[in-house]
Amino acid sequence: QVQLVESGGGLVQAGGSLRLSCVASGRTFTMNAMAWFRQAPGKEREFVAAIAWSGGVTAYGDSVKGRFTISNDSAKNTVYLQMNSLKPEDTAVYYCAAKDGNIYNEAARYRYWGQGTQVTVSS
């Protein structure tokens, strides 16, 4: 089993920044791909970004490219999501997810999920 715990969400004005963290514990050696998804009320879960522990390959959703950056700290088993130039449409619950193998942008491919952290961007 792998446990994921997100933190760093909050309320920020449009144009501001936040950094989310996701700490992994348990059988983390089985995980290679870590990702962030988000879900706004009444909408489907949306891919935000993903990173591979091995090699550092990254991928981003079109709506966040150029504004968000995903990174990891292997020593701390932690994945970060730096969010800059935030917009009201970025408001959502942000979830951390993990899987073995390659990174994907499909939520169904991820086996482990955190409980989510709320990000609210005011206009």
Solvent accessible surface area in square Angstrom, and as a share of the most:
residue,aa,sasa,rsa
1,Q,131,0.58
2,V,9,0.05
3,Q,87,0.39
4,L,10,0.05
5,V,86,0.49
6,E,7,0.03
7,S,61,0.39
8,G,37,0.35
9,G,30,0.29
10,G,31,0.29
11,L,132,0.66
12,V,25,0.14
13,Q,137,0.61
14,A,49,0.38
15,G,57,0.55
16,G,21,0.21
17,S,57,0.37
18,L,35,0.17
19,R,132,0.48
20,L,0,0.00
21,S,21,0.13
22,C,0,0.00
23,V,72,0.41
24,A,6,0.05
25,S,55,0.35
26,G,53,0.51
27,R,126,0.46
28,T,30,0.17
29,F,156,0.65
30,T,47,0.27
31,M,18,0.08
32,N,34,0.18
33,A,0,0.00
34,M,1,0.00
35,A,0,0.00
36,W,0,0.00
37,F,2,0.01
38,R,13,0.05
39,Q,59,0.26
40,A,23,0.18
41,P,122,0.77
42,G,93,0.90
43,K,138,0.58
44,E,153,0.69
45,R,87,0.32
46,E,68,0.30
47,F,24,0.10
48,V,0,0.00
49,A,0,0.00
50,A,0,0.00
51,I,7,0.04
52,A,8,0.06
53,W,52,0.18
54,S,77,0.50
55,G,80,0.77
56,G,37,0.36
57,V,91,0.52
58,T,59,0.34
59,A,37,0.29
60,Y,54,0.20
61,G,11,0.10
62,D,124,0.64
63,S,57,0.37
64,V,1,0.00
65,K,119,0.50
66,G,87,0.83
67,R,34,0.12
68,F,6,0.02
69,T,71,0.41
70,I,6,0.03
71,S,49,0.31
72,N,44,0.23
73,D,44,0.23
74,S,76,0.49
75,A,101,0.79
76,K,129,0.55
77,N,56,0.29
78,T,7,0.04
79,V,0,0.00
80,Y,31,0.12
81,L,0,0.00
82,Q,58,0.26
83,M,0,0.00
84,N,60,0.31
85,S,60,0.38
86,L,2,0.01
87,K,83,0.35
88,P,55,0.34
89,E,119,0.53
90,D,0,0.00
91,T,39,0.23
92,A,2,0.01
93,V,41,0.24
94,Y,0,0.00
95,Y,37,0.14
96,C,0,0.00
97,A,0,0.00
98,A,0,0.00
99,K,17,0.07
100,D,88,0.46
101,G,40,0.39
102,N,106,0.54
103,I,32,0.16
104,Y,79,0.30
105,N,93,0.48
106,E,86,0.38
107,A,31,0.24
108,A,102,0.79
109,R,115,0.42
110,Y,10,0.04
111,R,179,0.65
112,Y,24,0.09
113,W,76,0.27
114,G,11,0.11
115,Q,114,0.51
116,G,13,0.12
117,T,19,0.11
118,Q,86,0.38
119,V,0,0.00
120,T,46,0.27
121,V,8,0.04
122,S,42,0.27
123,S,132,0.85
